[in-house]
């Protein structure tokens, strides 16, 4: 019986969220988990030049365990040219949040998957052309990929 209560206490303790970013040159999609880190949800699409302040504000009011950034790779597994825009942003994050763990997740096909999800959800063509929505959904997919890999490592 004691084991049940130990497990219950773990589940009742407040947990931190995980924040994910699909970084783009113009705008970036942001997604976040619930406090139990079970369900990823799109949070916002932010102009990239405002993203650092957005993240700092969010981390200031919510408990965040780590930040996950989409890693832009080409089909040959090499980093894409977009990495030159992501690296300065990540350095700024590390400067402002030195204790915050930052993880990268391969973001190949996230836009394709996001478009497919929008189509499967029955969104109208006009809504599917909303690039901000695609970025937010892509961030959610990046976050789900991270959660899946985290859960798979726990199940080994």
C-alpha positions in Angstrom: 0.0 0.0 0.0 2.9 2.3 0.7 4.1 2.1 -2.9 0.7 3.4 -4.1 1.0 6.6 -2.0 4.6 7.1 -3.1 3.4 7.1 -6.7 0.4 9.3 -5.9 2.7 11.9 -4.3 4.9 12.0 -7.4 1.9 12.7 -9.6 0.5 15.3 -7.2 3.7 17.4 -7.1 3.7 20.4 -9.3 5.7 19.7 -12.4 7.3 22.0 -15.0 6.3 22.5 -18.6 8.5 21.8 -21.6 8.7 24.6 -24.2 9.4 23.9 -27.9 10.3 26.3 -30.6 10.2 25.9 -34.4 12.6 28.8 -35.2 12.2 30.7 -38.5 13.8 33.7 -39.9 10.6 35.8 -39.8 8.4 34.0 -37.3 8.7 31.1 -34.9 6.1 28.6 -33.7 6.0 27.9 -29.9 4.4 25.0 -28.2 4.3 23.9 -24.6 3.3 20.8 -22.6 0.8 20.7 -19.8 2.3 20.5 -16.3 2.3 16.7 -16.3 4.3 16.8 -19.5 1.8 14.5 -21.3 0.1 16.7 -23.9 1.8 19.2 -26.2 -0.2 22.3 -27.3 0.5 25.1 -29.7 1.1 28.3 -27.7 1.7 31.0 -30.2 3.5 32.2 -33.3 5.9 35.0 -32.5 7.9 37.3 -34.8 11.4 35.9 -34.4 12.9 39.3 -33.4 10.5 39.2 -30.4 11.0 35.5 -29.5 13.7 35.9 -26.9 11.7 38.4 -24.8 8.6 36.2 -25.3 10.5 33.1 -23.9 12.0 35.1 -21.0 8.5 36.4 -20.1 7.0 33.0 -20.3 9.8 31.3 -18.2 9.3 34.1 -15.7 5.7 33.3 -15.0 5.6 29.5 -15.7 7.9 26.7 -14.4 9.8 25.3 -17.5 12.0 22.3 -17.2 13.7 22.6 -20.5 13.5 24.2 -24.0 13.4 22.1 -27.1 14.6 23.7 -30.4 13.9 22.2 -33.9 17.2 21.2 -35.5 17.1 21.9 -39.2 18.7 19.1 -41.1 18.9 18.3 -44.8 18.1 14.9 -46.2 21.8 13.9 -46.1 21.7 14.5 -42.3 23.8 17.7 -42.5 22.6 20.9 -40.8 20.7 23.2 -43.1 21.6 26.8 -43.8 18.9 27.9 -41.3 21.2 26.8 -38.4 23.1 30.1 -38.8 19.9 31.9 -37.6 19.2 29.5 -34.8 22.6 29.4 -33.2 22.7 33.2 -32.3 19.2 32.8 -30.8 20.3 29.7 -28.7 23.4 31.6 -27.5 21.2 34.4 -26.3 18.9 32.0 -24.6 21.9 30.4 -22.8 23.2 33.8 -21.8 19.8 34.9 -20.3 18.9 31.4 -18.9 22.2 29.7 -18.1 20.6 27.0 -16.0 18.0 26.1 -18.5 18.6 22.8 -20.4 18.3 23.2 -24.2 17.7 20.2 -26.4 17.6 19.9 -30.2 15.1 17.7 -32.0 15.4 16.9 -35.7 12.7 19.0 -37.4 12.8 17.4 -40.9 9.3 16.9 -42.3 7.6 18.8 -39.5 6.1 21.3 -42.0 4.9 18.4 -44.2 3.4 16.7 -41.2 1.8 19.9 -40.0 0.2 20.5 -43.4 -1.1 16.9 -43.4 -2.5 17.3 -39.9 -4.4 20.4 -41.1 -5.8 18.6 -44.1 -6.8 15.6 -41.9 -8.5 18.0 -39.5 -10.6 19.3 -42.3 -9.3 22.9 -42.3 -10.3 25.0 -45.3 -7.7 25.9 -47.9 -7.4 29.4 -46.6 -6.7 28.2 -43.1 -4.1 25.7 -44.3 -2.2 28.6 -46.0 -1.8 30.3 -42.7 1.9 30.1 -42.2 1.7 31.2 -38.6 -0.6 28.2 -37.9 1.8 25.9 -39.7 4.7 27.1 -37.5 2.7 26.6 -34.3 1.7 23.1 -35.4 5.3 22.3 -36.4 6.5 23.4 -32.9 3.9 21.0 -31.4 5.2 18.2 -33.6 8.8 18.9 -32.5 7.6 18.8 -28.9 5.7 15.5 -29.4 8.8 14.1 -31.0 10.8 15.1 -27.9 8.2 13.6 -25.5 8.2 10.4 -27.5 12.0 10.0 -27.4 12.0 10.9 -23.7 9.3 8.2 -23.0 11.1 5.7 -25.2 14.3 6.2 -23.2 12.4 5.6 -20.0 11.0 2.3 -21.3 14.4 0.8 -22.2 
